[in-house]
């Protein structure tokens, strides 16, 4: 059996070859997250989710960890009503149980940059087309301000 990379799970002829190791790992993490949530049940608190997110961030390698810490601070300040939680092993922020945005570390899927993504519950609609993910090779002060504005709009 050959080890697949995160670059492609499709053969050159276009046939599906299966999930990459990284994709399977993310699905296992999501399964574990669902089990943890079920075990906590109605006793779950926002603090539980925040603790899970901070623990996951602490596990990241330095470049991803530094950016994830900054994104976490920005999101929690810009949209304090969003609840931190893990989503496929990534820090995510939910409203009424639905993930609004998430931080995908670069190394999770062996990408050249981290990503700040938004799901369909985010209020980012702008005309007939709008971005739902942003590449984050680094974060400047201007980028941080833009992220805060986007997160506020998404959570509204």
Secondary structure, 3 states (H helix, E strand, C coil): CCCCCCCCCECCCCCECCCCHHHHHHHHHHHHHHHHHHHHHHHCCHHHHHHHHHHHHHHCCHHHHHHHHHHHHHHHHHCCCCEEEEECCEEEEEECCEEEEEEECHHHHCCCCEEEEECCCCCCCCCCCCCCEEEECCCCHHHHHHHHHHHHHHHC
